[in-house]
């Protein structure tokens, strides 16, 4: 093993049944159920035409502007995988573009996350294949390495280990550790069901005026009578 330049095997991954379950739950509900601490950061935005990203992570750590290890990851991923590339958030060079993404679609991957830049945005935004990135540039990548595959990465403070479940929608991305998927699903599904059931009642009463007034008064807020 050579730290910083190695390709490891993914030892385990969440099952496809969890991807099926979580794909119907909004990321906001999942985030609320995880104490709002597992976000990938506001810089990572969906660039595709629309649709949910959901699947186990195959992780890549690369040098900024270099996609050598990302190319290798495309050869290791299987159908349903989400390739998660930490390229340091650098926007100088695109890590991936139309041709590599077309390969991802052909291989039926579940999506790709680039903590860095992409190119061929006009093509990306016409596709339903989920692509999340920090920015866009026409400048292509280098292919020199080093980098790592299937080691933990950190994106915007969100730690992603190989095999963790990635979920993304229009609001952004979240990572659910393998060990927590059952518990998080139970909580987030219950929250989604509750919010869906009570949505029709919005506007029929007040916005919990007494409760918010009591909370503000407890905090020392003055109310003019």
Sine and cosine of phi, psi and omega as CSV:
sin_phi,cos_phi,sin_psi,cos_psi,sin_omega,cos_omega
0.00,0.00,0.64,-0.77,0.04,-1.00
-0.79,-0.62,0.96,-0.28,-0.04,-1.00
-0.83,0.56,0.76,-0.65,0.01,-1.00
1.00,-0.06,-0.26,0.97,-0.01,-1.00
-0.50,-0.86,0.99,0.12,-0.08,-1.00
-0.37,-0.93,0.52,-0.85,0.09,-1.00
-0.89,-0.46,0.93,-0.37,-0.04,-1.00
-0.96,-0.27,0.32,-0.95,0.10,-1.00
-0.99,0.12,0.56,-0.83,0.12,-0.99
-0.99,0.14,0.88,-0.47,-0.14,-0.99
-0.97,0.22,-0.52,0.86,-0.01,-1.00
-0.38,-0.92,0.26,-0.96,0.02,-1.00
-0.38,-0.92,0.45,-0.89,0.07,-1.00
-0.88,0.47,0.53,-0.85,-0.02,-1.00
-0.97,0.25,0.36,-0.93,-0.02,-1.00
-0.89,0.46,-0.41,0.91,0.01,-1.00
-0.90,0.45,-0.53,0.85,0.02,-1.00
-0.96,0.29,-0.58,0.81,0.08,-1.00
-0.89,0.46,-0.66,0.75,0.03,-1.00
-0.88,0.47,-0.67,0.74,-0.03,-1.00
-0.93,0.37,-0.76,0.65,-0.11,-0.99
-0.95,0.30,-0.37,0.93,-0.03,-1.00
-0.90,0.43,-0.29,0.96,0.01,-1.00
-0.99,-0.11,0.02,1.00,-0.04,-1.00
-0.95,-0.30,0.79,-0.61,0.05,-1.00
-0.86,0.50,0.60,-0.80,0.02,-1.00
-0.85,0.52,-0.58,0.82,0.00,-1.00
-0.87,0.49,-0.65,0.76,0.03,-1.00
-0.93,0.37,-0.62,0.78,0.06,-1.00
-0.90,0.44,-0.69,0.72,0.00,-1.00
-0.87,0.49,-0.71,0.71,0.03,-1.00
-0.87,0.50,-0.56,0.83,-0.03,-1.00
-0.98,0.19,-0.15,0.99,0.02,-1.00
-0.91,-0.43,0.45,0.89,0.06,-1.00
0.90,0.43,0.32,0.95,0.10,-1.00
0.86,0.50,0.57,0.82,-0.07,-1.00
-0.87,-0.50,0.14,0.99,-0.09,-1.00
-0.87,-0.49,0.57,0.82,-0.01,-1.00
-0.99,0.14,0.50,-0.87,0.09,-1.00
-1.00,0.07,0.08,1.00,0.01,-1.00
1.00,-0.06,0.50,-0.86,-0.07,-1.00
-0.94,0.35,-0.28,0.96,-0.04,-1.00
-0.94,0.35,-0.48,0.88,0.01,-1.00
-0.99,0.14,0.92,-0.39,-0.07,-1.00
-0.84,-0.55,0.51,-0.86,0.09,-1.00
-0.95,0.32,0.74,-0.67,-0.02,-1.00
-0.93,-0.36,-0.14,0.99,-0.06,-1.00
-1.00,0.09,0.05,-1.00,-0.09,-1.00
-0.93,0.37,-0.39,0.92,0.00,-1.00
0.61,-0.79,0.51,-0.86,-0.03,-1.00
0.73,-0.68,0.40,-0.92,-0.10,-0.99
-1.00,0.05,0.66,-0.75,0.18,-0.98
-0.99,-0.12,0.77,-0.64,0.01,-1.00
-0.33,-0.95,0.87,-0.49,0.02,-1.00
0.15,-0.99,0.16,-0.99,0.00,-1.00
-0.96,0.29,0.57,-0.82,-0.08,-1.00
-0.99,0.11,0.70,-0.71,0.30,-0.95
-0.93,-0.36,0.91,-0.42,-0.19,-0.98
-0.99,-0.10,0.54,-0.84,0.03,-1.00
-0.70,-0.71,0.75,-0.66,0.15,-0.99
-0.92,-0.39,0.88,-0.48,-0.06,-1.00
-0.78,-0.63,0.31,-0.95,0.14,-0.99
-0.93,0.36,0.53,-0.85,0.06,-1.00
-0.81,0.58,0.76,-0.65,0.05,-1.00
0.98,0.21,0.12,0.99,-0.06,-1.00
-0.86,-0.51,0.75,-0.66,-0.06,-1.00
-0.87,-0.49,0.35,0.94,0.01,-1.00
-0.84,0.54,-0.75,0.67,-0.03,-1.00
-0.95,0.32,-0.46,0.89,0.06,-1.00
-0.92,0.40,-0.65,0.76,0.08,-1.00
-0.86,0.51,-0.67,0.74,0.01,-1.00
-0.91,0.42,-0.62,0.78,-0.01,-1.00
-0.89,0.46,-0.57,0.82,0.03,-1.00
-0.88,0.47,-0.46,0.89,0.03,-1.00
-0.99,0.12,-0.24,0.97,-0.02,-1.00
-0.98,-0.19,-0.43,0.90,-0.06,-1.00
-0.93,0.36,0.44,-0.90,0.06,-1.00
-0.85,-0.53,0.21,-0.98,-0.01,-1.00
-0.80,0.60,0.71,-0.70,0.00,-1.00
1.00,-0.07,-0.19,0.98,-0.01,-1.00
-0.97,0.24,0.46,-0.89,0.18,-0.98
-0.93,-0.37,0.88,-0.48,0.03,-1.00
-1.00,0.08,0.86,-0.52,-0.05,-1.00
-0.92,-0.39,0.93,-0.38,-0.09,-1.00
-0.93,-0.36,0.89,-0.46,0.14,-0.99
-1.00,-0.09,0.98,-0.21,0.03,-1.00
-0.96,-0.27,0.44,0.90,0.10,-1.00
0.97,0.23,0.09,1.00,0.00,-1.00
0.97,0.24,0.11,0.99,-0.03,-1.00
-0.95,0.31,0.66,-0.75,-0.05,-1.00
-0.93,-0.37,0.21,0.98,-0.06,-1.00
-0.96,0.28,-0.60,0.80,-0.06,-1.00
-0.72,-0.69,0.63,-0.78,0.00,-1.00
-0.97,0.24,0.71,-0.70,0.03,-1.00
-0.99,0.12,-0.48,0.88,-0.10,-1.00
-0.50,-0.87,0.41,-0.91,0.02,-1.00
-0.51,-0.86,-0.32,-0.95,-0.15,-0.99
-0.82,0.57,-0.72,0.70,-0.10,-0.99
-0.92,0.39,-0.72,0.69,0.02,-1.00
-0.92,0.40,-0.59,0.80,0.01,-1.00
-0.94,0.35,-0.58,0.81,0.08,-1.00
-0.88,0.48,-0.58,0.81,0.09,-1.00
-0.90,0.44,-0.68,0.73,0.02,-1.00
-0.86,0.51,-0.66,0.75,0.01,-1.00
-0.91,0.42,-0.70,0.71,-0.02,-1.00
-0.89,0.46,-0.55,0.84,-0.01,-1.00
-1.00,0.03,0.01,1.00,0.07,-1.00
0.89,0.46,0.61,0.79,0.16,-0.99
-0.93,0.37,0.33,-0.94,-0.08,-1.00
-1.00,0.00,-0.16,0.99,0.02,-1.00
0.45,-0.89,0.05,-1.00,0.01,-1.00
-0.59,-0.81,0.61,-0.79,0.01,-1.00
-0.84,-0.54,0.82,-0.57,-0.02,-1.00
-0.86,-0.51,0.94,-0.35,0.14,-0.99
-0.99,0.15,0.96,0.28,-0.12,-0.99
0.20,-0.98,-0.46,-0.89,-0.10,-1.00
-0.94,-0.35,0.34,-0.94,0.13,-0.99
-0.79,-0.61,0.13,-0.99,0.14,-0.99
-0.70,-0.71,0.00,-1.00,-0.11,-0.99
0.89,0.45,0.69,0.73,-0.06,-1.00
-0.88,0.48,-0.59,0.81,0.02,-1.00
-0.85,0.53,-0.62,0.78,0.04,-1.00
-0.95,0.30,-0.69,0.72,-0.05,-1.00
-0.86,0.50,-0.70,0.71,-0.10,-1.00
-0.95,0.31,-0.16,0.99,0.08,-1.00
-1.00,-0.07,-0.10,0.99,-0.06,-1.00
-0.98,-0.21,0.41,-0.91,0.10,-1.00
-1.00,-0.02,-0.14,0.99,0.02,-1.00
-0.91,0.42,0.83,-0.55,-0.10,-0.99
-0.92,0.39,0.85,-0.53,0.06,-1.00
-0.76,-0.65,0.84,-0.54,0.07,-1.00
-0.88,-0.48,0.73,-0.69,-0.01,-1.00
-0.44,-0.90,0.16,-0.99,-0.02,-1.00
-1.00,-0.05,-0.29,0.96,-0.05,-1.00
-0.05,-1.00,-0.06,-1.00,-0.09,-1.00
-0.73,-0.68,0.67,-0.74,0.13,-0.99
-0.46,-0.89,0.49,-0.87,0.04,-1.00
-0.99,0.15,-0.28,0.96,-0.07,-1.00
-0.95,0.32,0.80,-0.60,-0.05,-1.00
-0.97,0.24,0.12,-0.99,-0.08,-1.00
-1.00,0.00,0.18,-0.98,0.18,-0.98
-0.99,-0.16,0.24,-0.97,-0.01,-1.00
-0.69,-0.72,0.91,0.41,-0.07,-1.00
-0.88,-0.47,-0.27,0.96,-0.13,-0.99
0.96,0.30,-0.22,-0.98,-0.14,0.99
-0.97,0.26,-0.33,-0.94,0.02,-1.00
0.33,-0.94,0.02,-1.00,-0.04,-1.00
-0.65,-0.76,0.53,-0.85,0.09,-1.00
-0.83,-0.55,0.71,-0.71,0.01,-1.00
0.91,0.43,0.69,0.73,0.26,-0.96
-0.84,-0.54,0.37,-0.93,0.01,-1.00
-0.88,0.48,0.61,-0.80,0.07,-1.00
-0.80,-0.60,0.31,-0.95,0.03,-1.00
-0.79,-0.61,0.82,-0.57,-0.01,-1.00
-0.81,-0.58,0.93,-0.37,-0.01,-1.00
0.85,0.52,0.52,0.85,-0.03,-1.00
1.00,0.04,-0.12,0.99,0.03,-1.00
-1.00,-0.02,0.91,-0.41,0.01,-1.00
-0.99,0.10,0.77,-0.64,0.01,-1.00
-0.85,-0.53,0.87,-0.49,0.08,-1.00
-0.98,-0.18,0.47,-0.88,0.03,-1.00
-0.82,0.58,0.76,-0.65,0.02,-1.00
1.00,-0.04,-0.19,0.98,0.10,-1.00
-0.90,0.44,0.38,-0.92,-0.02,-1.00
-1.00,0.02,0.83,-0.56,0.08,-1.00
-0.98,-0.18,0.72,-0.69,0.06,-1.00
-0.75,-0.66,0.73,-0.68,0.01,-1.00
-0.61,-0.79,0.63,-0.78,0.15,-0.99
-0.64,-0.77,-0.35,-0.94,-0.07,-1.00
-0.89,0.45,-0.36,0.93,-0.01,-1.00
-1.00,0.08,-0.23,0.97,0.00,-1.00
0.77,-0.63,-0.35,-0.94,-0.16,-0.99
-0.89,-0.45,0.45,-0.89,0.13,-0.99
-0.56,-0.83,0.50,-0.87,0.04,-1.00
-0.90,-0.44,0.75,-0.67,0.03,-1.00
-0.91,-0.42,0.90,-0.43,0.00,-1.00
-0.85,0.53,0.56,-0.83,-0.03,-1.00
-0.79,0.62,-0.67,0.74,-0.09,-1.00
-0.93,0.36,-0.27,0.96,-0.12,-0.99
-0.94,-0.34,0.05,1.00,-0.16,-0.99
-0.88,0.47,-0.66,0.75,-0.04,-1.00
-0.91,0.41,-0.72,0.70,-0.01,-1.00
-0.91,0.41,-0.71,0.71,-0.02,-1.00
-0.91,0.41,-0.62,0.79,0.01,-1.00
-0.90,0.43,-0.69,0.73,0.00,-1.00
-0.86,0.51,-0.69,0.72,-0.03,-1.00
-0.95,0.32,-0.71,0.71,-0.06,-1.00
-0.95,0.31,-0.58,0.82,0.05,-1.00
-0.92,0.40,-0.63,0.78,0.04,-1.00
-0.91,0.42,-0.65,0.76,0.01,-1.00
-0.92,0.40,-0.67,0.74,0.02,-1.00
-0.89,0.45,-0.67,0.75,0.01,-1.00
-0.90,0.43,-0.67,0.74,0.00,-1.00
-0.90,0.44,-0.72,0.70,-0.02,-1.00
-0.92,0.40,-0.61,0.79,0.02,-1.00
-0.91,0.41,-0.63,0.78,-0.04,-1.00
-0.94,0.34,-0.57,0.82,-0.08,-1.00
-1.00,-0.05,-0.08,1.00,-0.08,-1.00
-0.88,0.47,-0.60,0.80,-0.05,-1.00
-0.90,0.43,-0.38,0.93,-0.04,-1.00
-1.00,0.06,-0.08,1.00,-0.03,-1.00
-0.89,0.46,0.74,-0.67,0.03,-1.00
1.00,-0.03,-0.15,0.99,-0.01,-1.00
-0.99,0.12,-0.32,0.95,0.07,-1.00
-0.74,-0.67,-0.34,-0.94,0.07,-1.00
-1.00,0.02,0.02,-1.00,-0.03,-1.00
-1.00,-0.10,0.82,0.58,-0.02,-1.00
0.81,0.59,0.74,0.67,-0.09,-1.00
-0.84,0.54,-0.70,0.72,-0.02,-1.00
-0.91,0.42,-0.65,0.76,-0.01,-1.00
-0.91,0.42,-0.70,0.72,0.01,-1.00
-0.94,0.35,-0.58,0.81,0.06,-1.00
-0.88,0.47,-0.72,0.70,0.01,-1.00
-0.88,0.48,-0.66,0.76,0.00,-1.00
-0.91,0.41,-0.68,0.73,0.01,-1.00
-0.91,0.42,-0.65,0.76,0.01,-1.00
-0.91,0.41,-0.60,0.80,0.04,-1.00
-0.89,0.45,-0.51,0.86,0.00,-1.00
-1.00,0.09,-0.03,1.00,0.06,-1.00
0.99,-0.13,0.22,0.97,-0.01,-1.00
-0.97,0.26,0.67,-0.74,0.01,-1.00
-1.00,-0.01,0.71,-0.71,0.10,-1.00
-0.91,-0.42,0.84,-0.54,0.07,-1.00
-0.96,0.27,0.77,-0.64,-0.01,-1.00
-0.99,-0.11,0.00,0.00,0.00,0.00
